[in-house]
């Protein structure tokens, strides 16, 4: 008598670990007071209190920290940054993923404040990818002229709009690979849009500020943005990539500036042993 085959039960699938990363609200959605703190940080008096509450990172020698990538030191850096920029946001005004993409392309080699001055008129005249794709380049150039490199930027944002319309049905894609198909979009811009608008932690945004501060804090020794991003992703929890990026960007603009960092009002002062500090408590 033939033996009846017994069907095996499929092994239950393990639930995939869901990311706890969250999208960031557009800055204009916050009240004036909250937006100011989210971008400019807390006042100097509170900053000094936070700095005093953080542990001191021991020096191996002048300008060098002993074990700079120690998990407890990285955790302290993240803690101080979170307290310094509560409810952190991207500083570029935007109402949707399309506007954030265009604004981020325009932000290259200029300030977010400068971009925020030109985008209201740009998006009033060209509110959708379809409208911008058909725009006269000269008209766009005149609107964005103050952001610098306006001819190449106009070409890029019109080109990006055309790709959105022709390939993505007018919707900003939600993957790094597809974002990189847009003219003017590199990893930095893609990470800003994917993180801030979609809440997708695709990577750490590495601009000039993140690059400078990551090296000052000895979180990397690399100078190439892609390698710096890889180094940071190894030590920063993935659910903090989005916020960490903008916290470090704001800190680089407000406090840890290139030529004369304002170390006396820095919440990371106890944790930093950079050789170019202008003031030190330890």
N, C-alpha and C positions, 0 to 999 in steps of 0.2 A: 504494500500500500504506500503510495507516494507521500512523503512528508510535506505537509503544508508549510510554506515559508512564512515566517513571522516577520511582519513589517517592523522595522526599527523606528523607534520614536526619535525624531530629530532633536538634537541637543538644544536646549534653550539658548537663545542669543543673549550675550551679555549686553546690558544697556550701555550705550556709548556715553561717555562722560560729557555732559553738556557744558559748554563754556558759560561762565558767569559774567563774561564781558558785556558791557552795556554801551549803547550809542550815547553820544554826547548831545545835549540840546543845543540848538543854534544860539549864539550869544545874545541876539536881540530878543530871545524869549525870556531872558532873565530880567529881573528888576535892575535898575541902574546900580544900586548898591551891591547886589550879588554879582553882577557882571564885572564890576570893578575889582572885587576881591578874587573872583575866579580867574581873571587874566593878570591883574597887577599884584595879587597876593595880599596877605594880611599886613597890617601896619608894623613899622619897625619895632615898636615896644613888644608886641606879641611875638614877633619873629625872634627877638632875643630870648624870650622865655622858652620858646620851643627849642632853640639852639642849646640852651642850658640843660634842657631835659634829656637831650640825646647823649649817648655814650661818646667818649673821646676815642678816636681811632689811634692806636699807638703807632709811633713812627719807627721804621726800620733804620732810617737815616734821614737827614734833612731833605724834604721834598718827596719822600717815599713812605708809603703806609705799609706796615707789617700785615701781610695777608689781606690785601684790599678787597678780594672777592669772597671773604668770609660771609656765609649766609646771614649771620646776625648783623653784619655791617650793611649789607645790601638791604636787609629788612628795615634797618634804622633810616637809611636814605629814603626809602619809599615812604616810611612813616612821616618823616619831616616834610617831604614834598606834598604829601596828601593834606597835611595840616596847613601848609603854606598857601595852597591853592584849592580851597574847598569848592566842590562842585565845578571843577575845572572844565573849561570849554575850549574849542578851537576859536581863535580870535576873528576868523573871517565870517562876516554876516552872510547868511544863506537861508533859503526857505526849502530847498530840496537838494537832492544829490547832484542834479545838473548844475545848479548855481554854485555848489561847493566845488565841483570839479573845475569849472571855469575860473572861479576865484582863486583856487589853489595854483592853477597854471599861471595866472597873472601875478601871483605873489613871488615868483622867482626874482631874485635880485632887487627886491623892494620890500617895503613894510606892509603889514596887514592893514595898518591904518590908511595907508595910501590906496590900497586895493578897495577898502570899504568906502572910499570917497568916490570911486568911479563906477562900482557895480550897480548902484541904484539906477543910474541912467542907462547903463548897458542892458540891464534886465527889464527896464521899462520899455525899451525899444525892441529888444530881442528876448522875450520871456521864455521861449522854449527852444529845444534843439532844432526844431524845424525852422523857426524864425532866424536863428543865428546861422544856420547852414546856408541860408539864402542871402545873408547880409553882404552889403558892399564893403570890401576890405578897407577902403579909405574912410568910410563912416565909422567903422569899428576902431580904426587907428586913432582917429581924432578923440574918441571917448576915452581910450585907455592910454593916451600919450604920456601922461604923468607917471605911469608905472615903469617907464623905461623899456628899452628893446621892443617898442610897441609894434613895429612891423612884423617881427617874427612871432610875437605873442598873438597878434591879430590873425596871422596865418594859422597858428596852432589852434586857437579856440574855434575858429570857423571850421578848420579841418576836423577837430574833435567832434563838433556838432554834426558834421556830415557823416562821420563814421557811426555816431549814435543813431542817426536816422536810417542810414543805409543798411547797417548790420545788426543793430540792437533794437530796432523798432522805437527809437526815441527814448529808451530807458538806459540809465547808467548801469553797466553790468556789476555783478557782485563777486567777481573773482579777480585775482591779481592778473592772471594770464590775459583775460579779456580787457581789463583796464589798460594794460600796457599796449594795446592795439591803438589807443587814442593818441593822436599827435600831441606832443607837449607833455605827455604823462609818463613819468618814470616811477620808480618804486615809492619815492617820498609822497608824491601826489596820490598815488593809488592807496597807500596806507592811510593817508589822511581821510580820504573819502570812505573807504571801506570801514575804517574804525569809527570815525565821528558820525557818519550818517547811518550806516548799516549795522554798526555794533559788531563788526567782524574783525577780530584781532589777527589781521593778515601779517603783521610785522610791526616793528618799532619804526616810527618816523625818524629819519636821521637827516636833519638839516644842519646848517652851520653851528647853531647853538647846541644841539644835542651832541654833535661831534666834539665841540670844544669842551663842554661840561663832562662828557663821558671820559675824556682823557684827563681832565683836571682831577676828577674823582677816582681815577685809576681803574675804571671799569673796563677799559680797553687800552691797548697800546697801538692799535691800528689807526690809519688815517683815511682809508678808503671807506666811504659810506656803507657799501654792501657788507664789508667785513666787520665794521663797527656794529651794524644791525645784527649780524650773526652772533657777535660776542654778547651783545645785550640780551638777545633772546635766550641765551643759555643761562643767564642768571636772574632775569626778571620774570616773575610768574606771568603766564600768558594772560590771565584775567586782569593784569595791570598794564599790559602793553599800551593800550589806547590812552589811558589817563597819564601814565608815566611820560609818554612822548610829549604831550602838551604841557605837563608840569615842567619838564626840563626846558622846553622851548621858552615858556614864559619866564622861567628863572634866569635863563641866559639873556633875555631882553631886559629884565627889570633889575637884577642883582648881580649875577655872575657875568658881567659884561667883559668884552674882550680885553681892553687895555687896562682898566683899573677896576677890578672886581670889588664890589662893596661888601667885603668880608665881615665888617663889623655888624651888619644887619642881615647876615645870611643864616638861615635856619640849619644849613649843613656845615657850619663852621667847625663844630666839634669833630665832624666826620671827615673833614678835608685836610690834607697835608700838602696841597699843591705848592710847588716852588714859587709860584708867582702870586701868592696871597699878599694882600696889602695890610692885613692885620691878623693876629693870631692870639687865641686865648691859651694855647698850650704848646 
